[in-house]
Amino acid sequence: MLSNVDQKTDGSVEQIRVAYRKQEFAQAVAIVRKVLAGDGDFADADDWRLIANAANTLSDRHSAAQAAQRWREARPDRVDAQIFCADQLAQAGAIDDALAFSKKMCGDFPDIAHAWFTAGSIEAQAGDLDDAIPHLRKAWEIEKEFTAAWERISQVKKFRRDDPDLAVIFDLQKESARLGPSFQISAQYACANILDQMNYPHRAFPHFAEAARLVRKSSSYDMAKQLAIIKNGLDAFDEARLSALAGAGDPSLSPIFIVGPPRSGTTLVEQILASHSSVTGGGEASALRVASWPLKDYAPETAAAFAADGDSGQWRAMGEQYVALMNEMFGDAPHITNKDIGSIASIGLIRIILPNAKIIFCDRDPMDAGWSTFKAHFSGSIPWSFDFKDIAQYFAAFKFARNAWRERLPEDAFLDVQYEELARDPQNQISRILSYCDLQPENECFAFYKTRRQISTASITQARQPMYTSSIGRWRQYEDHLGPLKDAMTRYGMI
């Protein structure tokens, strides 16, 4: 975090911190990139970590990865530098580089559990499970309290009822009681995931519930602020502004935005599209956040001031910056997807700065999506996902915003994809998605599960399977425990 930056640097990091405190986020990004371009005289090599952390806080993952590599090159003796670099490369979408480096890291630091855990986690994202599972297990063998390794294994391994690992994991959950909250959380999720996979819902639920309780106890977030950003986006980009700025943006045909609440099928849709020869999957890229920093939290007054500060050329420049940032991370591909959940607040902005962008709205039965959200361990990326009331409230805000954007945009500006329809009729639904994106059908899109690419979401294994319908209505297996979720969904008008 920027607040923890050491002030012993030459002033560059302090300049970034000052800009951030003033909410001059675009200026802060500019300083980071200026330093990476060579304009910085650091006190010592470890300052690169400070720059990387600043870039991360500003959502500039490409710059964070660059700074992390500088730190790793300057401090080859420090395993934390190597681990940090591998993580940052993966977060920036440089999965092949992350894989190659993480394997080298394990050779250089064979006795460090976290090195093996990092390698295994990155291999799981790439779909290399034959390597991932033994490497994750190696982390635990080195450090018997490494419960996070078993949580990750529980997400990617298919367990048999006579699997010897079951006893290890259930014992680990008992042993973790003497450890800190993070160890207990991972152990609870490991047990819950396995019992859920093996269809023991009444045994799994207490572990999911306890894990969520521990997360809520050890973290804090402002739900009102989360919801305010969505409202700000709707207020700032009303029909009048959309009409006044029509055609002002970058005419690029590259962007495809896949927008939906968690666990609504966005990763599946992206996997289908990324299987096409003309499409690169960008995952949860942060480029839109970086490009739109001048608008801060989308407050209407900020958008009005930005609109008044120019002749509309600034909107095109913002679109051009988005395209440049995506190309910087993923190459100059004909089409690049983006499935960042925060995009729901940005649909109006997207329409202005990227008028030719494709927008796909994904939806799913709210009880299935809500329960699946609760039982997925999103860490800090979706802080409200551990509370039934907050899940229902966010889903309702998402639905309201989606419907508002539908009313404001032309009918051909977006495509609705219902998860249940996609699962039951993949041939026609995949053809429909490709047609909307002006893509010719390719066999690989219908065999999407064979496509090797990075998946860093909770759908790390699901999107690599042939289409299935067993997840439809799966919340009913837990119905006896989900009264509070159902009540919250009813209260907020979702069911």
N, C-alpha and C positions, 0 to 999 in steps of 0.2 A: 504494500500500500504506500501511497505517496507520503502519508504522514510519518512513516517509519524511515524515510530516506535519511541517510547519514549526511551531515552538512560538510564533511571533509573534502568534498569534490571541488573542482575548479569553479563551481557556480552553475554549471549546466543543469544539474538535477535540482538545485535550489530554484533556478529560473522556471523549471517545469512545475515545481511545487507551487510557486507563487501564481503562475498562470492557472493552475488547477483550482487553487483557492478562490481566485477571482472568477471562476467558471469560464475562463477563456480556454476551452478545451481544444479548439482548433489550433490556437497558438501553442499550446503544450505539445500537441502532436508534431507541429512544425519544428519545435526545438529538438524533440527526440530525433527526428529525421535529419536535422542539421548535424547533430552530434554523430550520427551513424555515417554521414557523408564525410566525416573527418574533421569537423570544426569543433574540437574539444581537446583540452589538455588535462588528462585525468591525473589524480594524485596516485592512484594505484589501480591494478587490473580489476580488482573486485568492484570498482565503480560500474563495470558493465552490467553487473547484476541489478544495480539500482536503476539503470536505464531500462533494462528489460522489465523490471517490476512496474516502472512508470508507464511503459508502453502497454503492458497488460491492463493496467488500471484504465487506460484510455482506449481500450479495445483494439489497439493496433497490433494484431497478432504477428504480422509479417515483421514489423520492427522489433517486437519482443524476441522473435526467433533469431533475428540477425544479432541483436545484442547478446543473447544467450550464447550464440556461437563464438562471439568475441571473448566472452568470459571463459568459456570452455577452452579455447585455444590459448588464452593467456595463463590459465591455471590447470594444466593437465594433471597436476598432482592432487587436485581436489575432486573427490567423488561427487560432492553435492553440485559442483559445476557441471559435471558430465550428465548427471541425472536431470538437472534443471534444463540443460540444453536439449536432451532427448524429448522431454515433455513439451517444451516450447515448439520444437520442430513438428511434433505430432499435432499440436493445437493449431498450428499455422497451415495444416494440410500437407506438409512435406513428409508424407508417411514413409516413402522409400528411404529418404535420408534418415528419418528417425529410426527405422528398422535397422539399417546398416550400422548406424552409430551405437544403438543400444546393444547390439550383439558384440560389438567391439568393447563396449564398456564392461560387459560381463567378463570378458577375457582379461581386461586390465584390472578389474576389482572383483575377483571371484568370490571373496568372502563377505561381500556387502549385500545383505538381503534386499535392500531397496533397489539396488541395481538390477537384480533379477526380477523384482516385482515390476519395475518400469519396463523392462524388456518384454515381459509376459503381457503386460497391459497393452503395449503398442502392437504386439503381434496379434492379440485378440481383436483390436480395432481393424487390423488388416485382414482378418479372417484366417490367419495362420495358426489354427488351434492346436495342431500337432506339435508346434513349438511352444505355444503360449502356456498350455497347461503344465508341462514339466518345468518350465521356467518359473511359473508362479509357485509351484510346489517347492522348488529349490529355495525360494525366498523364505518359506516357512521352515524348511529343514535347517536353514542357517540361523533363523531367529524364530523360536517356537511361539512367540507372542504375536507374530505377524498375522493377525486375523484378517486383515484386508486381502491377503493373498487368497484365502479360502472364500471370501466373499466374491472375488473376481472369478475364481474357478466355478463357483456355484452358478454364475451367470452364463458360462459358456460350455460346461460339460454336461453330457447326458448321463444321469445316474441310474444304475440298476438297483433293485431292492436289496441285492446281496453285495453291493459295492462296499469294499472295506473302508473307503473314505468316509462313509456315513458315520461310523463310530468316532473317527477322528474329529469330524466337524461338530458333532453333538457334544463331545467332551470339551471341545474348544469353547463352546458357548458357556459351559459351566465354569471353566477356568477363567474366562474373561471377566467374571464378576469382580475379581480382585484388581482388575486393570482400569485404566481411564475410560471415559465415555466413548472415545473414538474406537477403541478396541472392542468394547461391548456392542456398539452399533454394527460394526462389520460382522461380528460373530452372530448377532441376531439375524441380520440379513442373509448370511450364509445358510443358516438353518431354515429360515422362511422360504428362501428361493428353492431349496431342495425339496422341502415338503410340498410346496406349491407345484413344482414340476412333477412330483410323484402322486399328485391328486389326493393330498391329505389336507383339505382346506381347514378343518377344525383344529388341526395341530399347527398349521402354518400361521393362521391369523394372529395368535398371541405373540408370535415372534415379530411379525410385521408391525403390530401395534406397539410393542415395546421398543422396537427400533425407532419408530416415529416419535414416541414419547421422549426418548433420549435425545433425538435431534432437536425437537422443540425446546427441550430444557437447556440445551447448550448453544442455541443460536437465537438471533433476533432479526426481525425485518419489519418494514413498515408497509403493511398491506394497502393502506390508503394511498401511499405513494405509487405502488405498483399499478393500482387502478387509475390514479390521476393521469399517468402518462397516456393511457388509452383515451381517456376523456379529452386530454389536451390535443391529441392528434385529430380527434373528430372535430373539436372546436376550431383548431387552427386551419384545417383544410376543409372548409365548408364548400357548398356548391358554388358560391360566389367566387371564392379564390380559385377553385378548380377550373371554373369557366374563364376567369380573367387570365390565367397562366397556361391555358391549353396550348400545347405546341412549343412551350418555352424550353423544354429540356433537351437532353441528348437523345438523338433518334436511334441509338444502338438497338439492335435486335437480339443482343446476347442474353440479357437477364431473364431468368425464370425464377419467380418467387413462389415458394410452396409454403402456404400459411395455414396453420391449424393449431388448436390447443395440444398439449402433450398427449401422446399415445393415440393420436387420431388418424394415423396412417401416413404422416408426412415423410417419414424415412422410407417407407415402402414405395411411395410415389417417386421419391428422389432416386431410389435404387433402380426403378423401371426406366426413368429418363436417363440416368447416368450410364445405363447399359447401351445407349444409342451412340453411334460413332461420332455424332456431332455435338454431344453434350458431355460436359465435365461436371461432376457432382461437387459443389462447393460446401456442402454440409451447413453447419451453423456458423457461417462466415460472419464476421463483424464489420465488414466493409461499409455497410449502410450507416452504422453508428458513427464510424470515423468520418465519413463524408458529410454527415448531417450534424456534426458537433456545433456548427454555428447556430443551430436551432435549439441546442441544449435539450430541455425536457419537453419541447414542442409547445410550450406555453403560447397561447394565441398572441399575446403582446410581443413575444420574441419573434414569432413568424411574421407579424405585421411589420416590425422594424426591419427584419431582413428583406421583406418584399419591397419596402420603401427605399432601401439602400441600393439602388441600381435601376437598370432598365430591363430587367428580367434575365440579363446575361448570367447573373450569379446562380440562377437555378440550373441553367445548362452546365455551368462549371461544376456544380455539385454532382450532376449526373455523370459528367465526364470523369470526375474524381472517383466515383463509385466504380465505373467500368475499369479505370486504370488500376485501382486497388485489387479488384477481383483478378484481373489479368496478371498482376504482380504475384499473386499467390498461386494461381491455377493455370497460367499460360493463356495465350491469346486464342481461346477456343471459340467456335461459332456460338455456343450457348453454355452458360454456367448457371447452375442452380444455387439457390440460397434458401434455407429453411429455418432461419432464425425465428424463434417464437415471438420475439418482440416486434416483428414486422407488422403485426395487426394494428399497431398504433401508427404505422408509417404508410399505409396504403395510399392515402391522399398525396403524401409527399412523393411516393414512387410514381404515381400517375403523372405528376408534374415534371419531375426531373428525368424520368425514364418512360416517356409516353408509350413506347412500343414494348415495354416489358410484359411478359406473360405472368398472370397471377392465378394460382391454383389454390382454391379454398378447400381444405380437407375437413371432413366432419365424421363423427362416429357417435353411436349411442352414448349419451352422457354418463350412464352408470358404468358401462364397460370402460370408457375412457377415464372416468374419475377414479374408479378402483385401481385401474392399471397405473395411473399417475401416483396414487398413494403408495402402492407397493414397490414402485421403482425408486431406487436410491439415487436421487439427482444431486446429492451433496449440496453445494451452495448455488448451483445454476438455476434452480427453481425453488426458492426458499419457502414458498407457500404450499408445496406439494405434500407436506406431512400433516395437514389438518383438513378434515372433511369440509368444514364450513368455508375455509379459504379456497379450497378447490372449487366448490360449487359457486362461490362468489366470482372467482376469476373466470370460470367457464361461462357464467352468465354475462359478464362484461365483454368477453370475447364474442359471444353470440350477438349481443347488441351491436357491437362495433362492426362485425361482419355484415349484419343486415343493413346497417347504415351505409356502409361503403357500397353495397349492392345497389342501393337506391340512388346513390350519387354518381355511379359509374355506368357507362354504356353496358348493355348486356353482354357484348362480345369482349369486354375488358377483362373478364375473369372466367374461370371454369370451376364448377362445384364438383367435388369428388366425394362420394359417400363410401366410407370404408367397407360397410357390409355389401354394397353393390359390387365394389371392386373384388372382394373376396369370393363372392358367389358367381360372378360373371367376368373373370379376368380378361378373356379374349376381347369382348366388346368394350370394356372399360379402358383397357390399355390402348386400344385403337382410338378411342375417344380422346384420351390424354395426348397421344402423339399428334392427332389431327389438330387439336387446339394449339399445340406448340409448333405447328407447320413443319412437322417432321415426318418423313416417309417411314412406313413400318419397317422394322428390322427384327429378324428372328431373335436376336439377343435380348430385346426388350421383353419378349414373352417368356424367355428363359432367364430373367433378371437375376435369379438366385445363384446363377453360375458366375456372375460378374465379380471379379476381384477388385475391391476398392475399400477405402477407409470408411468405417461406420463407427462413430464415437458416441452414439446415443444409446439409450436403454434397449433399442431394437437391434443390438449388436449381432444376435443370432437369428432373430425372426425374419429379417429381410434377406437372409441367405438361405431360406427354405422355399420350396415351391408354395404357391398360394394355398392357404388352408382356411377353413371356416370354423375351426374348433374354438377360436377366441371370441366368436360372436355369442353374446349372452353368458360369457364365462363368469361374470360377476355373481350370477345366481348360485354358483357353488358356495359363495360366501354370504349369501343373502341373510342368514341368521345373525351375521355380525355387522351388517351394513345398514342397519336402521338409521343411524345418525347421518350417513352419507345420503341416503334416500330422502330423509327429512330435509336436509340442506338443499338438495337438488330441487325438491318440491317448493321450498320456501323461495328460492331464487328463480322459479319459473322454468327450470330446465326439463322437468318431467311433469 
